[in-house]
């Protein structure tokens, strides 16, 4: 799987509230660092998506530059996202996620994502 496909698969699963899809693309060591600095591990993040704490409705991927170093990679995904998070209203965001990935058994898994705006 291409690195960009892993990034897109994460968003597809977030929008669909697809637990298995998120589990497949996120490494067991996954940590999300929110814009506020709050960190969520893999299970906390997936639960927040599933229980409606984090709601994603759409994502248009505008830019996804990748740097690869052997079995490690970084993608800085910039996507125009419609979301409602932590009880707030539905809004559009220029959301950037700088994701670290590792290749395990031929599959790129996301190990960390740091969210910001662009």
N, C-alpha and C positions, 0 to 999 in steps of 0.2 A: 504494500500500500504506500502510495506517495505521501510525503509529509503533509502537503496541502490537503489531501483527502482525509487524513486524521483530524485536522482542524475542522474541516467541513462536516465530518461525521459527528464531531462533538456538538456542533451547533444543531445539526439535524436531530440528534437525540435529545438535546435540551428543549427544542421546540416541541417535539413529539412526546416529551416526558417519558422517554424510552429508557428504562432502567438498564436493560441488557445492552443497549447501544452505548450508554455511558460507561458501563462496566467494561465493555470490550475495548474502548478507545483510551480509557484512563488507566494508568499504571496503579498498582496497589499503593505506591508511595506518593500518589498525587496530592498536591496541595494547591488550593486556589487562594491567592492573595487579592482581596477586594480592594477597590479604590480607597476605602476607609482604613486599610491596613489590617482589617479582620482576616483571619486565616481559617479556611475550612479544609479538613482532610477529605479524602474521596467519599467516604460514606456520608459525612455531614453535607457535602455538596450535593450528592445524588438525592439524599432525603429532602433537602431544601427545594430542589427542582420538582420532585414528585409531590411534595405537600403544598406547593403553591407559594412558598416563601419567595422563590425565584421563578418568575414566569417569563418565558421567551416566546414571542409570537412570530417574528420573522428576522432574517439576517441576509443582507446583501454584502458579499465579501468584495471589498474594494482593492485590497492590497495584501499580499501574503509573501513577503520576502523570506527566504530560508537560508540558513547557514548550516552546513553539515561538516562534522568532524568525526569521521569514522562511524561509530554506532551511537553518536550523540548528535543532536540537532537543536536549532532554535528557529522558531517561526514567529514573526511579529505580524499577527493577523489584525487587520483593520477592517471592521465590518460595521455597516449601518444597521443597527439592531433596534427592533421594537420590543420593549420589555416593561414589566411592572415588578419591582423588587421591594422586598421588606415592607409590604403594605402600601407602597406609593402607587400613584396612578400610572397608567400606560403611557409611555413616552418613547420617542425615538432618540437614540444615542449613537454617537460616533465612538464605538467601543473598540479599544485596542487590547488585545491579549497577547502578551509576550510569553510564548509557551516553550518550555524545554521538553524534549522528547528523547527517548532511548529506543534503540532497535533491539527487540528480543524475539528470537525465533522468526526472524524475517518481517516482523510487524512493528511499526512505529507506534509507541504508546506515549501519551502525554504524562509527564511527571510533575510539572509545575506550570501554573499560569498566573501571571501578574496582570491584573486589569487596570486600565486607565482610559482616559479619553484622548482623542486626537483631533 
